[in-house]
Amino acid sequence: MVAYNLKPRKMMGEMSYGMILCAEDKDGKLSILTTDDKDFESGSSIS
């Protein structure tokens, strides 16, 4: 899942226009969050 409605800012010398959201499970395995729901509105909460 990519959050792209963030205010652009410079990070480590490069412009950033979004953020990739990921999560870690109890075993330390990282996963990129995905969804099949394409009906998100701007400002929707992620919990």
Backbone atoms as SQL, in Angstrom:
CREATE TABLE atoms (id INTEGER PRIMARY KEY, chain TEXT, resi INTEGER, resn TEXT, atom TEXT, x REAL, y REAL, z REAL);
INSERT INTO atoms VALUES
  (1, 'A', 1, 'MET', 'N', 0.850, -1.149, 0.000),
  (2, 'A', 1, 'MET', 'CA', 0.000, 0.000, 0.000),
  (3, 'A', 1, 'MET', 'C', 0.905, 1.223, 0.000),
  (4, 'A', 2, 'VAL', 'N', 0.624, 2.139, -0.858),
  (5, 'A', 2, 'VAL', 'CA', 1.420, 3.368, -0.940),
  (6, 'A', 2, 'VAL', 'C', 0.542, 4.550, -0.564),
  (7, 'A', 3, 'ALA', 'N', 0.987, 5.305, 0.432),
  (8, 'A', 3, 'ALA', 'CA', 0.308, 6.557, 0.790),
  (9, 'A', 3, 'ALA', 'C', 0.961, 7.648, -0.039),
  (10, 'A', 4, 'TYR', 'N', 0.212, 8.221, -0.966),
  (11, 'A', 4, 'TYR', 'CA', 0.800, 9.218, -1.856),
  (12, 'A', 4, 'TYR', 'C', 0.194, 10.599, -1.682),
  (13, 'A', 5, 'ASN', 'N', -0.665, 10.771, -0.683),
  (14, 'A', 5, 'ASN', 'CA', -1.256, 12.092, -0.464),
  (15, 'A', 5, 'ASN', 'C', -0.532, 12.838, 0.656),
  (16, 'A', 6, 'LEU', 'N', 0.730, 12.523, 0.843),
  (17, 'A', 6, 'LEU', 'CA', 1.549, 13.184, 1.852),
  (18, 'A', 6, 'LEU', 'C', 2.210, 14.424, 1.265),
  (19, 'A', 7, 'LYS', 'N', 2.526, 15.368, 2.115),
  (20, 'A', 7, 'LYS', 'CA', 3.246, 16.559, 1.678),
  (21, 'A', 7, 'LYS', 'C', 4.650, 16.139, 1.230),
  (22, 'A', 8, 'PRO', 'N', 5.064, 16.491, 0.005),
  (23, 'A', 8, 'PRO', 'CA', 6.417, 16.141, -0.450),
  (24, 'A', 8, 'PRO', 'C', 7.475, 16.740, 0.476),
  (25, 'A', 9, 'ARG', 'N', 8.536, 15.969, 0.720),
  (26, 'A', 9, 'ARG', 'CA', 9.643, 16.468, 1.538),
  (27, 'A', 9, 'ARG', 'C', 10.936, 15.793, 1.112),
  (28, 'A', 10, 'LYS', 'N', 12.018, 16.439, 1.410),
  (29, 'A', 10, 'LYS', 'CA', 13.328, 15.905, 1.068),
  (30, 'A', 10, 'LYS', 'C', 13.793, 14.970, 2.188),
  (31, 'A', 11, 'MET', 'N', 14.180, 13.753, 1.804),
  (32, 'A', 11, 'MET', 'CA', 14.679, 12.758, 2.753),
  (33, 'A', 11, 'MET', 'C', 15.974, 12.183, 2.200),
  (34, 'A', 12, 'MET', 'N', 17.017, 12.247, 2.973),
  (35, 'A', 12, 'MET', 'CA', 18.322, 11.722, 2.567),
  (36, 'A', 12, 'MET', 'C', 18.750, 12.290, 1.216),
  (37, 'A', 13, 'GLY', 'N', 18.435, 13.576, 0.990),
  (38, 'A', 13, 'GLY', 'CA', 18.867, 14.256, -0.220),
  (39, 'A', 13, 'GLY', 'C', 17.973, 14.058, -1.430),
  (40, 'A', 14, 'GLU', 'N', 16.903, 13.286, -1.309),
  (41, 'A', 14, 'GLU', 'CA', 15.985, 13.015, -2.422),
  (42, 'A', 14, 'GLU', 'C', 14.576, 13.434, -2.034),
  (43, 'A', 15, 'MET', 'N', 13.791, 13.861, -3.026),
  (44, 'A', 15, 'MET', 'CA', 12.401, 14.212, -2.758),
  (45, 'A', 15, 'MET', 'C', 11.567, 12.943, -2.590),
  (46, 'A', 16, 'SER', 'N', 10.715, 12.933, -1.570),
  (47, 'A', 16, 'SER', 'CA', 9.797, 11.832, -1.307),
  (48, 'A', 16, 'SER', 'C', 8.378, 12.335, -1.526),
  (49, 'A', 17, 'TYR', 'N', 7.597, 11.581, -2.303),
  (50, 'A', 17, 'TYR', 'CA', 6.223, 11.964, -2.612),
  (51, 'A', 17, 'TYR', 'C', 5.212, 10.961, -2.067),
  (52, 'A', 18, 'GLY', 'N', 5.658, 9.965, -1.342),
  (53, 'A', 18, 'GLY', 'CA', 4.757, 8.951, -0.797),
  (54, 'A', 18, 'GLY', 'C', 5.481, 8.068, 0.194),
  (55, 'A', 19, 'MET', 'N', 4.756, 7.082, 0.712),
  (56, 'A', 19, 'MET', 'CA', 5.322, 6.181, 1.700),
  (57, 'A', 19, 'MET', 'C', 4.759, 4.783, 1.471),
  (58, 'A', 20, 'ILE', 'N', 5.618, 3.786, 1.469),
  (59, 'A', 20, 'ILE', 'CA', 5.177, 2.398, 1.378),
  (60, 'A', 20, 'ILE', 'C', 4.916, 1.913, 2.795),
  (61, 'A', 21, 'LEU', 'N', 3.721, 1.377, 3.031),
  (62, 'A', 21, 'LEU', 'CA', 3.373, 0.880, 4.353),
  (63, 'A', 21, 'LEU', 'C', 3.644, -0.611, 4.425),
  (64, 'A', 22, 'CYS', 'N', 4.291, -1.034, 5.506),
  (65, 'A', 22, 'CYS', 'CA', 4.551, -2.450, 5.704),
  (66, 'A', 22, 'CYS', 'C', 4.359, -2.782, 7.177),
  (67, 'A', 23, 'ALA', 'N', 4.343, -4.067, 7.491),
  (68, 'A', 23, 'ALA', 'CA', 4.139, -4.519, 8.862),
  (69, 'A', 23, 'ALA', 'C', 5.073, -5.683, 9.148),
  (70, 'A', 24, 'GLU', 'N', 5.345, -5.885, 10.420),
  (71, 'A', 24, 'GLU', 'CA', 6.196, -6.989, 10.870),
  (72, 'A', 24, 'GLU', 'C', 5.342, -7.910, 11.733),
  (73, 'A', 25, 'ASP', 'N', 5.411, -9.223, 11.461),
  (74, 'A', 25, 'ASP', 'CA', 4.652, -10.155, 12.291),
  (75, 'A', 25, 'ASP', 'C', 5.443, -10.517, 13.545),
  (76, 'A', 26, 'LYS', 'N', 4.875, -11.364, 14.390),
  (77, 'A', 26, 'LYS', 'CA', 5.512, -11.697, 15.666),
  (78, 'A', 26, 'LYS', 'C', 6.846, -12.415, 15.496),
  (79, 'A', 27, 'ASP', 'N', 7.099, -12.995, 14.315),
  (80, 'A', 27, 'ASP', 'CA', 8.367, -13.672, 14.037),
  (81, 'A', 27, 'ASP', 'C', 9.388, -12.757, 13.378),
  (82, 'A', 28, 'GLY', 'N', 9.031, -11.486, 13.173),
  (83, 'A', 28, 'GLY', 'CA', 9.949, -10.523, 12.583),
  (84, 'A', 28, 'GLY', 'C', 9.926, -10.479, 11.067),
  (85, 'A', 29, 'LYS', 'N', 8.993, -11.196, 10.437),
  (86, 'A', 29, 'LYS', 'CA', 8.879, -11.199, 8.975),
  (87, 'A', 29, 'LYS', 'C', 8.157, -9.934, 8.517),
  (88, 'A', 30, 'LEU', 'N', 8.763, -9.204, 7.573),
  (89, 'A', 30, 'LEU', 'CA', 8.162, -7.981, 7.037),
  (90, 'A', 30, 'LEU', 'C', 7.296, -8.293, 5.829),
  (91, 'A', 31, 'SER', 'N', 6.178, -7.593, 5.729),
  (92, 'A', 31, 'SER', 'CA', 5.278, -7.732, 4.589),
  (93, 'A', 31, 'SER', 'C', 4.790, -6.355, 4.175),
  (94, 'A', 32, 'ILE', 'N', 4.654, -6.143, 2.878),
  (95, 'A', 32, 'ILE', 'CA', 4.058, -4.908, 2.368),
  (96, 'A', 32, 'ILE', 'C', 2.549, -5.069, 2.451),
  (97, 'A', 33, 'LEU', 'N', 1.870, -4.063, 2.981),
  (98, 'A', 33, 'LEU', 'CA', 0.419, -4.126, 3.107),
  (99, 'A', 33, 'LEU', 'C', -0.225, -3.980, 1.741),
  (100, 'A', 34, 'THR', 'N', -1.207, -4.814, 1.463),
  (101, 'A', 34, 'THR', 'CA', -1.944, -4.756, 0.201),
  (102, 'A', 34, 'THR', 'C', -3.438, -4.830, 0.501),
  (103, 'A', 35, 'THR', 'N', -4.232, -4.491, -0.475),
  (104, 'A', 35, 'THR', 'CA', -5.681, -4.598, -0.337),
  (105, 'A', 35, 'THR', 'C', -6.302, -4.821, -1.707),
  (106, 'A', 36, 'ASP', 'N', -7.407, -5.527, -1.720),
  (107, 'A', 36, 'ASP', 'CA', -8.166, -5.713, -2.960),
  (108, 'A', 36, 'ASP', 'C', -9.299, -4.704, -3.065),
  (109, 'A', 37, 'ASP', 'N', -9.547, -3.962, -1.978),
  (110, 'A', 37, 'ASP', 'CA', -10.621, -2.970, -1.955),
  (111, 'A', 37, 'ASP', 'C', -10.155, -1.708, -2.671),
  (112, 'A', 38, 'LYS', 'N', -10.786, -1.371, -3.759),
  (113, 'A', 38, 'LYS', 'CA', -10.368, -0.213, -4.546),
  (114, 'A', 38, 'LYS', 'C', -11.252, 1.007, -4.274),
  (115, 'A', 39, 'ASP', 'N', -12.096, 0.941, -3.244),
  (116, 'A', 39, 'ASP', 'CA', -13.039, 2.021, -2.956),
  (117, 'A', 39, 'ASP', 'C', -12.603, 2.892, -1.788),
  (118, 'A', 40, 'PHE', 'N', -11.305, 3.118, -1.616),
  (119, 'A', 40, 'PHE', 'CA', -10.827, 3.985, -0.555),
  (120, 'A', 40, 'PHE', 'C', -11.049, 5.439, -0.936),
  (121, 'A', 41, 'GLU', 'N', -11.473, 6.235, 0.040),
  (122, 'A', 41, 'GLU', 'CA', -11.604, 7.670, -0.165),
  (123, 'A', 41, 'GLU', 'C', -10.372, 8.362, 0.392),
  (124, 'A', 42, 'SER', 'N', -10.067, 9.550, -0.098),
  (125, 'A', 42, 'SER', 'CA', -8.965, 10.332, 0.447),
  (126, 'A', 42, 'SER', 'C', -9.189, 10.527, 1.937),
  (127, 'A', 43, 'GLY', 'N', -8.136, 10.337, 2.726),
  (128, 'A', 43, 'GLY', 'CA', -8.215, 10.518, 4.174),
  (129, 'A', 43, 'GLY', 'C', -8.714, 9.303, 4.927),
  (130, 'A', 44, 'SER', 'N', -8.888, 8.163, 4.244),
  (131, 'A', 44, 'SER', 'CA', -9.339, 6.957, 4.937),
  (132, 'A', 44, 'SER', 'C', -8.333, 6.550, 5.998),
  (133, 'A', 45, 'SER', 'N', -8.838, 6.027, 7.124),
  (134, 'A', 45, 'SER', 'CA', -7.970, 5.585, 8.221),
  (135, 'A', 45, 'SER', 'C', -7.449, 4.183, 7.961),
  (136, 'A', 46, 'ILE', 'N', -6.246, 3.922, 8.437),
  (137, 'A', 46, 'ILE', 'CA', -5.644, 2.595, 8.383),
  (138, 'A', 46, 'ILE', 'C', -5.381, 2.194, 9.821),
  (139, 'A', 47, 'SER', 'N', -5.880, 1.040, 10.240),
  (140, 'A', 47, 'SER', 'CA', -5.666, 0.622, 11.629),
  (141, 'A', 47, 'SER', 'C', -5.173, -0.802, 11.693);
